[in-house]
Amino acid sequence: MSRIALTGTPGTGKTTVSELVEAELGLEVVHLNDAIREAELFTDRDVERDSFVADLDAVESWLADRVETDGDASHDVLVESHLSHLLDVERVIVLRCHPDALKPRLRERGESEASVAENAESEALDVILAEAVERHGADSVWEIDTTDRSPEDVASDVGAAVRGEIDPRVGVVDFVDYL
């Protein structure tokens, strides 16, 4: 089994794109944030951010148990979450979106202004991309810009990365102008 992380700042399109990729490739998708909540794979609740503090060791065990239960260790799994790049995975696909386009998406989801500002700044500073490259190396990371692109076009790029049809690419997106 190969685990592939689909990650990015909240609002970059991970869930929408993962559903399209799942339908296109027949790839199993694990929506990690749902699993963390439903299987109680967290250590604490961050009241200020209205989120859970994930227990990554428990998440790793849960993923391993899930594969053993399926009995098919040969299939690939796409793990979708803004945390998935922190797991043991073979490849990381980082979705990016310009902060000016990201902010309205987050507001539409009902995020607080503090959360909108924090996520926009994180995106401009390449926080998730930097973490992914530091943990997995540039040769295992694909950076894909979702700004002003249809979910179908982004899903096509993600599918190409999953299938190994495009080379890893890092540093192709720059939102420093936002700062």
N, C-alpha and C positions, 0 to 999 in steps of 0.2 A: 504494500500500500504506500502510496505517496500522498503526503499531506501538503496542500497548497494553501497558503494564507492569502485571503483577499482582504486587504486592510485599507485604512485611510481615515482621515479626520471625519467625525460624524457629519453627515450631510453630503458626502462626496458621491454617493450613489451605490454603495456596496450592496445593499439588500436588493434593490431593483435589478442591478446588473447580475447578481448571483442567481436570481430567479430565471433570468433570460439564459444565462450560461447553463444552468441546470436543465432547462428545457431543450436547449440546442445540443448539448453534449451528453445528456443523460448522466451527468456527473452528480454524485451525492454531495449535497451542500449541508453543512452544519452551521446554523445561525447561532453562533456562540453566545451572544448576549441573552438569547432566549434560554439556552441550555443552562447558563450560569444562574439565571433567575429560577427556572423550573426545577433544576436538580440541586439548588442551594449550594452552588460552588463558589461561595463568597465567604469572606471573613468578617466583613463589617458593612455598614451602610454609610455612605457619604451623604449626609442630610443636605449639606450646602449645594451639592451638585445633583441631588436626587438620583443617586446611582449606587450600585453595589461595588465593593472593593473585592475584585476577583481573587480567588485562591488558585493561582496558576498551577501549583502542584496537583490540586484536586481536579482541575480542568484536564491536565495531561493524563491523569489516571482514568478519568471519565472517558476521554477519547480512546484510550487504549482498550478499556473494557468494552466500549461500543463496537470496536472492530472485531474483538474476540467473539462477542455475542453474534455479530453478523456472520461469522464463520468464513468471510471472504476477505483475506488480507491482501488480495491482488488489486482491488479497485482504488482509484484515486478519490480523495475527499477534499473538497474545497471548504475551508474553514473561514467563514465570513464574520468579521468583527474588527473594530478599531484596536483590539487587543491581540488579534491572531498572529501578528508578526513577533510577538513575545514568546510564542510556543516553538517547540521543536518541529520545524517544517522543512521541506526540501526546497520550496520556491515561495517567493513573496511577490504578490502583485499589489502595488500601492496606487490607489485611486487618488487623484489630486483635483482640486477645483479652486479657481481664483477666489480669494476671500470676499471680493465684492459680489460674486455670484453665490457663494456659500451662505452668506449672512441671511438673505431672504429665504433660502431653503430651510435654515434652522428656525427662523421666526415662524414660518408656516407650520412647523412641527410643534410650535408652542414652547420653544426653548427660552429661557430667561435671557435678558440682555447681557448679563454677566457671562453666561454660557456662550452666547453668540460671539461676544468679543474674545473670549478665551480661545474658542475653536478657530476663529478667523486668524488670530495671531499665531496660533500653533501651526496652521496651514501655511502662513506666510514664511514661517521660520523652518519649514521642512521637518518638523519634529518627528513625525512617524517615519518618514523616509530615512532620516538619519538613524533612528533606532533600528530600522530594518537592515540597513547597510552595515551598521556596527555589529549586529548580532549574526547576520547571515552572509555578509560579504556582497560586494557589488555584482558578482557573477551569478547571484541567485535572486536578484531583485529586478522587477519590471515596474517602471513608473509610467502611469497612463493618465493623461489630462482629460478630465470629464467636462471642463468648462465649455459651454456652448456646443455640446455634442449630444446627439440622441443616445438614449440608453442602449439602443440596438447597435450603434456604431462602437460604443465603449465595450459592449459584450463581445463584439466581434474581435476586438483587440485582446480582450481577456482570454477568449477562446484560443486565439493564436498563441498567446503566452503559455497557456495550459498545455497545448499540443506541441510546444517547442518550435513553432514555426517562425518566431521572431526571437532575436537575441535579447538577453537582458539589457536593460537600459536605465541608467540613473543619471540625474542631473540635467534632464531634458526640459524640466519645468522650473520656472523661476518667478516667484511671486513677491520678491523682495521690494518691488515698487509699491506694494501695499503699505509697507512700514514707513 
